[in-house]
Amino acid sequence: MANPTVTPAIGATASVRVPGTTANLGPGFDTLGLALRFYNRCQVTRRAGRGVNIVSPIAADARAGATAMLSEAAKLFFRRARTPAFGFDIALTGDVPIARGLGSSVTARLGGVAALNALVGEPLGRAELFQLVTELEGHPDNAAPAIFGGFTASTMVGKEARAVRFPVSRAAKFVTLIPNFEVSTPMARKLVPQQFSKADTVHCLTRVALITAAFASGDLEALRGCFDDRIHQPYREALIPQLSAVIRAGEKAGAIGGWLSGSGSTIMCLTLVNPAAVAKAMHRALPDSQIHVLEADRDGLRTL
């Protein structure tokens, strides 16, 4: 049950920081995720009147969709927090790009509701925010690491979102190649078949078990060879034709393995050695891109 709320004054403001995320990690479709030290920030300010007003720069053709998404999130938050709705300005800034498979929609939804939560006295805890944001997103694989940090395995059990979190060693470097083109998540999901063979299903199930065990134990060398997927990546490669070449280049330069981040277009490689060499090799395979060497975020959502 939510704690009592406070009524913020006109002009009262609250800010939060949300990490970007990488989801699926190859075969862990809609269940595995990891938070990155790559952040978006959200500030909300109460104003007179009703509704959501986005004050950060946003393309005109994207404004209506973003406003609708944030309005839906705010409506659910006010209902769950049992607090009267009010109008607010919202500013979204930071490093996580949209439509690149790095959890930008979660940074917006979670950022909005978490900042509202801080503004009214934090009636909802992290577990309640996790349920709320998962409901908005439709699946928990990005919501879990964004809220809790680290590596997470998550799923729906009945109507409840559940997640188990493990910290990730600072020795793990996530070489993040962000192509200079977007991928539509709905389009990428349409490419994934509705049914799979027994062989492909078993292939992915066994690797998801090994990936989870490796992160849980901290034995990251055990991840070698485990990120190959048969559920979504082979089909989504039509949208990112350089995917396999970039991963192979990273592995040849010393990476443990790589995967398509979320539905793309970002491609990720995990390495324990020579991250600069891995980054150079990946970028050579897809020069029309931006490259970052990141660590895992351990904190998740943070109020500023």
VOGU-3710 file (C-alpha; in Angstrom, 3 decimals, decimal comma):
1> manptvtpai> 0,000/0,000/0,000  1,323/3,437/-0,963  2,515/5,818/1,753  0,732/9,169/2,199  1,684/11,792/-0,353  2,478/15,487/-0,077  1,022/18,175/-2,328  3,819/19,957/-4,194  3,595/23,718/-4,625  3,477/25,358/-8,038
11> gatasvrvpg> 7,088/25,530/-9,216  8,274/22,626/-7,051  10,705/20,415/-8,951  12,344/16,984/-8,721  14,995/15,272/-10,830  16,115/11,680/-11,346  18,797/9,863/-13,323  18,035/6,640/-15,195  20,692/4,383/-16,754  20,470/3,151/-20,300
21> ttanlgpgfd> 20,098/-0,597/-20,625  20,990/-3,451/-22,920  18,419/-6,233/-23,098  18,218/-9,823/-24,382  22,003/-10,403/-24,287  21,615/-12,722/-27,252  19,320/-15,644/-26,378  17,693/-14,041/-23,312  14,774/-12,647/-25,295  12,551/-10,403/-23,145
31> tlglalrfyn> 14,154/-11,635/-19,905  17,869/-10,707/-19,512  19,031/-7,128/-19,093  21,925/-5,050/-17,859  22,251/-1,418/-16,754  24,989/0,734/-18,267  26,848/3,804/-17,068  25,176/5,825/-19,795  22,391/8,040/-18,493  19,317/10,093/-19,209
41> rcqvtrragr> 17,968/12,633/-16,725  14,406/13,679/-16,103  13,191/16,790/-14,308  9,535/17,483/-13,551  8,165/20,812/-12,312  4,631/21,309/-11,107  2,725/23,991/-12,966  -0,792/25,367/-12,895  -3,405/23,546/-14,922  -3,482/19,975/-16,160
51> gvnivspiaa> -1,545/17,672/-18,443  2,035/17,043/-19,479  4,153/19,698/-21,165  7,505/18,587/-22,618  9,958/21,469/-22,315  13,097/19,736/-23,592  13,891/19,899/-27,335  12,046/17,252/-29,323  11,313/16,792/-33,023  7,875/18,075/-34,004
61> daragataml> 6,848/14,729/-35,503  7,750/12,930/-32,255  6,143/15,342/-29,791  2,603/13,957/-29,942  3,757/10,366/-29,399  6,086/11,307/-26,551  3,374/13,381/-24,863  0,896/10,507/-25,127  3,455/8,044/-23,678  4,287/10,303/-20,736
71> seaaklffrr> 0,628/11,160/-20,130  -0,226/7,457/-19,922  2,637/6,929/-17,464  1,579/9,883/-15,305  -2,056/8,762/-15,242  -1,062/5,315/-13,987  1,334/6,809/-11,446  -1,289/9,124/-9,923  -3,699/6,205/-9,652  -1,158/3,865/-8,016
81> artpafgfdi> 0,156/6,578/-5,678  -3,402/7,587/-4,749  -2,629/11,247/-5,223  -4,629/13,871/-7,136  -3,315/14,504/-10,645  -1,685/17,830/-11,455  -0,061/19,447/-14,460  3,689/19,421/-14,865  6,521/20,379/-17,183  9,015/17,641/-17,990
91> altgdvpiar> 12,553/17,921/-19,349  14,358/14,843/-20,668  18,082/15,152/-21,329  21,140/12,921/-21,490  23,120/10,462/-23,551  20,755/7,563/-24,329  19,542/7,914/-27,939  16,060/6,945/-29,091  15,307/3,880/-31,220  18,769/2,351/-30,778
101> glgssvtarl> 17,993/-0,544/-28,421  19,370/1,109/-25,291  16,172/1,476/-23,297  15,291/5,067/-24,181  11,556/4,460/-23,676  12,237/3,170/-20,160  14,385/6,201/-19,342  11,406/8,381/-20,322  8,639/6,386/-18,630  10,621/5,537/-15,508
111> ggvaalnalv> 12,163/8,988/-15,399  8,740/10,627/-15,499  7,047/8,484/-12,867  10,104/8,375/-10,573  10,471/12,162/-10,672  6,754/12,546/-9,914  7,192/10,024/-7,111  10,009/12,116/-5,608  7,955/15,283/-6,022  5,060/13,933/-3,931
121> geplgraelf> 7,139/12,372/-1,161  8,078/8,944/-2,618  4,921/7,000/-1,791  6,042/4,172/-4,104  9,156/2,084/-3,497  11,383/0,611/-6,189  9,454/-2,648/-6,242  6,210/-0,775/-6,892  7,833/1,379/-9,581  9,078/-1,828/-11,201
131> qlvteleghp> 5,537/-3,210/-11,406  4,219/0,083/-12,764  6,877/0,587/-15,448  6,709/-3,070/-16,525  2,969/-2,637/-17,043  3,633/0,400/-19,220  6,428/-1,281/-21,177  4,718/-4,651/-21,612  7,781/-6,639/-20,449  10,372/-6,184/-17,684
141> dnaapaifgg> 13,725/-6,786/-19,393  14,661/-3,093/-19,588  12,668/-1,888/-16,585  14,436/-4,249/-14,159  18,049/-3,136/-14,774  17,030/0,516/-15,140  15,469/0,462/-11,664  17,747/-1,950/-9,793  21,060/-1,653/-11,689  23,473/-4,483/-12,474
151> ftastmvgke> 22,529/-7,633/-14,385  18,930/-8,796/-14,055  16,883/-11,819/-15,019  13,199/-10,910/-15,058  9,834/-12,143/-16,244  6,116/-12,067/-15,552  4,795/-14,660/-13,100  1,055/-14,394/-13,450  0,377/-10,670/-13,204  3,487/-9,968/-11,144
161> aravrfpvsr> 6,786/-8,773/-12,592  9,724/-10,487/-10,896  13,427/-9,782/-11,143  16,634/-11,117/-9,626  19,627/-8,788/-9,677  23,366/-9,437/-9,520  26,234/-6,923/-9,442  28,634/-6,837/-12,374  32,404/-6,599/-12,052  34,075/-3,328/-13,020
171> aakfvtlipn> 36,459/-5,493/-15,062  33,648/-6,089/-17,555  33,716/-3,528/-20,360  30,749/-3,201/-22,692  31,893/-1,918/-26,069  28,816/-0,205/-27,419  28,524/0,491/-31,142  25,591/2,776/-31,953  24,873/2,914/-35,704  23,757/6,203/-37,195
181> fevstpmark> 20,337/4,801/-38,033  17,283/3,905/-35,988  15,381/0,637/-35,727  11,668/0,623/-34,987  10,906/-1,757/-32,102  7,443/-2,658/-33,472  8,986/-3,429/-36,882  11,746/-5,514/-35,277  9,170/-7,475/-33,263  7,172/-8,252/-36,385
191> lvpqqfskad> 10,186/-10,048/-37,837  10,358/-12,525/-34,944  8,427/-15,762/-35,676  5,534/-16,903/-33,510  6,875/-20,469/-33,259  10,316/-22,061/-33,003  11,717/-25,533/-33,428  12,515/-27,658/-30,413  16,217/-27,505/-31,284  16,266/-23,691/-31,410
201> tvhcltrval> 14,255/-23,419/-28,202  16,571/-25,769/-26,295  19,608/-23,989/-27,740  18,456/-20,678/-26,258  17,185/-22,064/-22,954  20,519/-23,699/-22,163  22,469/-20,562/-22,984  20,195/-18,332/-20,916  20,827/-20,645/-17,949  24,596/-20,420/-18,464
211> itaafasgdl> 24,560/-16,639/-18,922  22,560/-16,157/-15,727  24,804/-18,545/-13,779  27,939/-16,825/-15,060  26,787/-13,363/-13,969  25,496/-14,736/-10,649  28,833/-16,406/-9,881  31,008/-13,652/-11,327  32,732/-16,155/-13,626  32,489/-14,020/-16,752
221> ealrgcfddr> 34,891/-16,224/-18,721  32,092/-18,820/-18,660  30,117/-16,527/-20,980  32,335/-17,364/-23,941  30,247/-18,863/-26,739  26,929/-18,346/-24,910  25,538/-15,267/-26,641  24,647/-16,898/-29,964  20,912/-16,694/-30,490  18,323/-18,448/-32,662
231> ihqpyreali> 15,161/-16,683/-31,492  15,372/-13,063/-32,648  18,809/-11,995/-33,905  18,837/-14,043/-37,139  15,543/-12,444/-38,158  16,382/-8,899/-37,080  19,674/-9,004/-38,963  17,647/-7,979/-42,009  17,409/-4,538/-40,357  21,066/-4,481/-39,245
241> pqlsavirag> 22,959/-6,410/-41,958  26,354/-5,671/-40,380  25,378/-7,376/-37,091  27,301/-10,640/-37,456  30,340/-8,969/-38,983  30,589/-6,470/-36,113  30,300/-9,212/-33,466  32,899/-11,395/-35,229  35,269/-8,432/-35,449  34,881/-7,765/-31,724
251> ekagaiggwl> 35,475/-11,418/-30,837  38,578/-11,640/-33,024  39,944/-8,586/-31,174  39,470/-10,312/-27,809  35,821/-9,886/-26,793  34,106/-12,729/-24,931  31,063/-12,304/-27,143  28,497/-9,906/-28,510  24,820/-9,375/-29,176  22,212/-7,090/-30,651
261> sgsgstimcl> 21,151/-4,689/-27,907  17,395/-4,897/-27,497  15,836/-4,733/-30,949  18,762/-2,657/-32,251  20,356/-0,915/-33,892  23,077/-0,910/-31,199  25,541/-3,810/-31,175  27,300/-4,721/-27,922  30,440/-6,704/-27,148  31,604/-7,733/-23,680
271> tlvnpaavak> 35,330/-7,859/-23,067  37,653/-8,253/-20,094  40,765/-7,234/-22,046  41,808/-4,653/-24,638  38,515/-2,722/-24,915  40,157/-0,118/-27,158  41,191/-2,823/-29,643  37,707/-4,355/-29,561  36,153/-0,935/-30,139  38,480/-0,229/-33,062
281> amhralpdsq> 37,702/-3,573/-34,703  33,941/-3,174/-34,292  34,008/0,382/-35,623  36,053/-0,726/-38,633  33,292/-3,215/-39,455  30,617/-0,471/-39,275  32,230/2,982/-39,576  28,916/4,837/-39,829  28,434/4,655/-36,071  29,400/6,004/-32,664
291> ihvleadrdg> 31,437/3,866/-30,270  31,590/3,924/-26,450  33,363/1,761/-23,890  31,015/1,489/-20,909  30,862/-0,239/-17,545  27,801/-1,679/-15,868  25,807/0,653/-13,659  25,374/-0,758/-10,150  22,835/1,696/-8,726  19,974/1,867/-11,198
301> lrtl> 17,464/4,669/-10,719  18,807/7,560/-8,659  17,085/10,683/-7,297  19,227/13,769/-7,826
//
